[in-house]
Amino acid sequence: MSKLAEVDYNQYLRVHKLPTTWCAGCGDGAIMKSLIRALDELQLPRDETAIISGIGCSGRFSGYLDYNTLHVTHGRPLAFATGMKMAHPKGKIIVVSGDGDSLAIGGNHFIHACRRNIDLTLIIINNYTYGLTGGQVSPSTPLDSSSPTAPYGSIEPTFDTCKVAMAAGASFVSRTVVASPLHMDKMIKAGLSHSGFSVVEVMSNCHINWGRKNEYAAAADLIKHLKDRSTFSAEESEADGKHLLGILRQDAEMKEYATTYYQMVEAVQAKMAEKKGA
Ligand SMILES: Cc1ncc(C[n+]2csc(CCOP(=O)(O)OP(=O)(O)O)c2C)c(N)n1
């Protein structure tokens, strides 16, 4: 049976910032460890790697991970990441974002990053809710579930993050669940290894601000629920709305934005030099 890679986590963390502010049992800790295992295996050069996050519980990643980091305004990590990638196209840039951060206030940036197919990796931690601010409804809150802003149940249909990403043009799209750390490791590693816009949606547990309102107040119960609500079968997912896991799109041939841009700059400069010489 395969097992989790053994890694010295502390060498990737700003240990003086620990313990984390996350609630006991929060999926964010498991996801951060999974990201560390992926970083450890891929050995991306630290000087060329940046981690950017917005506001939210998920926003803490840029505080804890000992890389070049940016902690930016709510909903805007992809905008900052895009600027960073264009200024430094060789850099490996990882954005960690909540479902509120990337699908609600940052939804526009999400769609356009997909459309441009810019070489960034976006890890969306989908915990069904605005965790940090108390559990308000987000674009991925399950229909009929309760929250402080929908005490009688949410009447809003949810976004399927991965379908939106594929429709908008992302070249790598995958989904995993915090209940399956080995699968999570695999998806994050694959996303980081892709050249182009890669989206890794991680279904995660906010048992405190979503679970307590929906009969999953214990972390273990909600993690089990998420596992039960996930499937590797497209048919099953279509039939009863379960979260479809796995790599849903992987296309290395699609044009990447920064590369195309700098190729154009080179071509225009060559043309201008030719004109000058003539
Ligand atoms: C412009 C702006 N609007 C609203 C807020 C308040 N706010 C902070 S975090 C957050 C939602 C966080 O939810 P999500 O992105 O899903 O992340 P999570 O906390 O669940 O990881 C909101 C609404 C803010 N900080 N800035």
The ligand as an ORCA input file, in Angstrom:
! r2SCAN-3c Opt
* xyz 1 1
  C     -13.294     43.602     -0.164
  C     -13.611     42.707      1.010
  N     -14.856     42.233      1.159
  C     -15.156     41.426      2.184
  C     -14.194     41.109      3.096
  C     -14.560     40.221      4.268
  N     -14.106     38.875      4.090
  C     -12.901     38.468      4.530
  S     -12.629     36.860      4.233
  C     -14.137     36.682      3.498
  C     -14.630     35.367      2.970
  C     -13.671     34.240      3.097
  O     -14.231     33.088      2.541
  P     -13.407     32.166      1.561
  O     -12.766     32.972      0.493
  O     -14.294     31.081      1.109
  O     -12.216     31.640      2.463
  P     -12.188     30.762      3.772
  O     -12.165     31.712      4.933
  O     -13.386     29.872      3.788
  O     -10.900     30.020      3.633
  C     -14.834     37.890      3.497
  C     -16.194     38.060      2.946
  C     -12.886     41.617      2.917
  N     -11.889     41.317      3.741
  N     -12.633     42.409      1.867
*
